[in-house]
């Protein structure tokens, strides 16, 4: 009965850690989207003096929640909205959004998501690419949390195997670390 209780505690711990990773993912995505929203709003309002800067910026931030594809859709919708106010501003907004998208895709998302979820940024980038290739937009959204949970699973299996197959030395077997033996031999030669 005690062994079953231990397994149940381990499963609960794994579930809690998995939920934490998923929560970290969504917190990071929301923070990135908020950054996009604020930067776009500031440029639209202060530099371009566009009407409707707030709703368009919020739309850009919401579309940014979908990695890679969302910002492209946001660029198209923004261009349609902005072209009716000033056709030249479409160019500036497209350049802004394209630049932000490059910074987000190549730098911010992999770094922030990787750090918050304990993954290397390249793993995040590859996971999103594979998720999108296999499952489309939904795959892009869930790829990073799935990769983080897979990494958590591998770490737990590794830890369990290391504990199970840890070599056991009998007490008094005479084996000491090499550092202790080196200290004794070096003090006698001086």
C-alpha positions as CSV (number, residue, x, y, z in Angstrom):
1,X,0.0,0.0,0.0
2,X,2.9,2.4,0.8
3,X,4.4,1.9,-2.7
4,X,1.0,2.8,-4.3
5,X,0.9,5.9,-2.2
6,X,4.4,6.9,-3.3
7,X,3.5,6.4,-6.9
8,X,0.3,8.5,-6.5
9,X,2.4,11.3,-4.9
10,X,4.8,11.2,-7.7
11,X,2.0,11.4,-10.3
12,X,0.4,14.3,-8.5
13,X,3.8,16.1,-8.4
14,X,4.3,15.5,-12.1
15,X,0.8,16.8,-12.8
16,X,1.4,19.9,-10.7
17,X,4.7,20.6,-12.5
18,X,3.1,20.1,-15.9
19,X,0.3,22.5,-15.1
20,X,2.9,25.0,-13.8
21,X,4.8,24.7,-17.2
22,X,1.6,25.3,-19.2
23,X,0.8,28.3,-17.0
24,X,4.3,29.7,-17.5
25,X,3.8,29.3,-21.3
26,X,0.6,31.3,-21.3
27,X,2.0,33.9,-19.0
28,X,5.0,34.4,-21.4
29,X,2.8,34.5,-24.5
30,X,0.5,37.1,-22.9
31,X,3.4,39.2,-21.8
32,X,4.8,39.1,-25.4
33,X,1.4,40.0,-26.8
34,X,1.1,42.9,-24.3
35,X,4.5,44.2,-25.4
36,X,3.3,44.0,-29.1
37,X,0.1,45.8,-28.2
38,X,1.8,48.7,-26.4
39,X,4.6,49.2,-29.0
40,X,2.1,49.2,-31.9
41,X,-0.3,51.5,-30.0
42,X,2.5,54.0,-29.2
43,X,3.7,54.1,-32.9
44,X,0.2,54.3,-34.3
45,X,-0.8,57.0,-31.8
46,X,2.3,59.1,-31.3
47,X,4.2,58.8,-34.6
48,X,1.5,58.1,-37.2
49,X,-1.5,59.8,-35.5
50,X,-3.9,57.1,-36.7
51,X,-7.5,57.0,-35.5
52,X,-8.5,53.7,-34.0
53,X,-5.0,53.0,-32.7
54,X,-6.3,51.3,-29.5
55,X,-8.6,48.7,-31.1
56,X,-6.1,47.9,-33.9
57,X,-3.3,47.6,-31.4
58,X,-5.4,45.2,-29.3
59,X,-6.2,43.2,-32.4
60,X,-2.5,43.0,-33.2
61,X,-1.7,41.8,-29.7
62,X,-4.4,39.1,-29.8
63,X,-3.3,37.8,-33.1
64,X,0.2,37.6,-31.8
65,X,-0.9,34.9,-29.3
66,X,-0.7,32.5,-32.3
67,X,3.0,32.1,-33.1
68,X,4.2,33.1,-36.5
69,X,0.9,33.0,-38.4
70,X,-1.1,35.3,-36.1
71,X,1.1,38.4,-36.7
72,X,0.9,37.8,-40.5
73,X,-2.9,37.9,-40.3
74,X,-2.6,41.0,-38.0
75,X,-0.5,42.7,-40.7
76,X,-3.1,42.1,-43.3
77,X,-6.0,43.3,-41.2
78,X,-4.0,46.3,-40.0
79,X,-3.2,47.2,-43.7
80,X,-6.9,47.0,-44.6
81,X,-7.8,49.3,-41.7
82,X,-5.0,51.8,-42.1
83,X,-5.2,52.1,-45.9
84,X,-8.5,54.1,-45.5
85,X,-6.8,56.7,-43.3
86,X,-3.5,57.2,-45.1
87,X,-2.1,54.7,-47.7
88,X,1.5,55.7,-46.8
89,X,1.0,54.7,-43.2
90,X,0.3,51.1,-44.4
91,X,3.9,50.9,-45.4
92,X,5.1,52.1,-42.0
93,X,2.8,49.8,-40.0
94,X,3.8,46.8,-42.2
95,X,7.5,47.6,-41.6
96,X,6.9,48.0,-37.8
97,X,4.9,44.8,-37.6
98,X,7.4,42.9,-39.7
99,X,10.3,44.1,-37.6
100,X,8.5,43.2,-34.4
101,X,7.6,39.8,-35.8
102,X,11.3,39.1,-36.6
103,X,12.4,40.2,-33.2
104,X,9.6,38.1,-31.5
105,X,10.1,35.0,-33.6
106,X,13.8,34.8,-33.6
107,X,14.7,36.3,-30.3
108,X,12.0,37.1,-27.7
109,X,9.7,34.1,-27.9
110,X,12.5,31.4,-27.9
111,X,14.3,33.2,-25.1
112,X,11.3,34.1,-22.9
113,X,9.5,30.8,-23.4
114,X,12.6,28.8,-23.1
115,X,13.7,30.5,-19.8
116,X,10.2,30.3,-18.3
117,X,9.8,26.6,-19.2
118,X,13.3,25.4,-18.7
119,X,14.0,24.7,-22.4
120,X,16.9,25.8,-24.6
121,X,15.7,28.5,-27.1
122,X,16.6,26.3,-30.1
123,X,14.3,23.6,-28.6
124,X,11.4,26.1,-28.5
125,X,12.0,27.2,-32.1
126,X,12.2,23.6,-33.4
127,X,9.2,22.5,-31.3
128,X,7.1,25.3,-32.8
129,X,8.3,24.5,-36.3
130,X,7.5,20.8,-35.9
131,X,4.2,21.4,-34.2
132,X,3.2,23.7,-37.0
133,X,4.3,21.3,-39.7
134,X,2.5,18.4,-38.2
135,X,-0.6,19.9,-36.7
136,X,-0.9,23.4,-38.2
137,X,-1.8,26.4,-36.1
138,X,-3.0,24.4,-33.1
139,X,0.4,22.5,-33.2
140,X,2.2,25.9,-33.1
141,X,0.2,26.9,-30.1
142,X,0.7,23.7,-28.1
143,X,4.2,22.7,-29.3
144,X,6.2,24.5,-26.6
145,X,4.2,23.2,-23.6
146,X,4.3,19.7,-25.1
147,X,8.0,20.0,-25.5
148,X,8.4,21.2,-21.9
149,X,6.3,18.4,-20.5
150,X,8.3,15.9,-22.6
151,X,11.5,17.3,-21.2
152,X,10.1,17.0,-17.7
153,X,9.2,13.4,-18.4
154,X,12.7,12.6,-19.6
155,X,14.2,14.3,-16.6
156,X,12.0,12.3,-14.2
157,X,12.8,9.0,-16.0
158,X,16.5,9.8,-15.9
159,X,16.3,10.6,-12.2
160,X,14.4,7.4,-11.5
161,X,16.8,5.2,-13.5
162,X,19.8,6.9,-11.9
163,X,18.4,6.1,-8.4
164,X,17.6,2.5,-9.4
165,X,21.0,1.7,-10.9
166,X,23.2,3.8,-8.6
167,X,26.2,1.7,-7.7
168,X,26.3,0.7,-4.1
169,X,29.8,0.5,-2.5
170,X,30.1,-1.6,0.6
171,X,31.3,0.4,3.7
172,X,34.9,0.0,4.4
173,X,35.8,-1.2,0.9
174,X,38.9,1.0,0.9
175,X,37.8,3.0,-2.1
176,X,38.2,6.8,-1.6
177,X,38.1,9.7,-3.9
178,X,41.2,10.4,-5.9
179,X,41.6,13.7,-4.2
180,X,42.2,12.2,-0.8
181,X,44.8,9.8,-2.1
182,X,46.6,12.6,-3.9
183,X,46.8,14.7,-0.8
184,X,48.5,12.0,1.2
185,X,51.1,11.3,-1.5
186,X,51.8,15.0,-2.1
187,X,52.5,15.8,1.5
188,X,55.0,13.0,1.9
189,X,57.2,14.2,-1.0
190,X,57.9,17.7,0.4
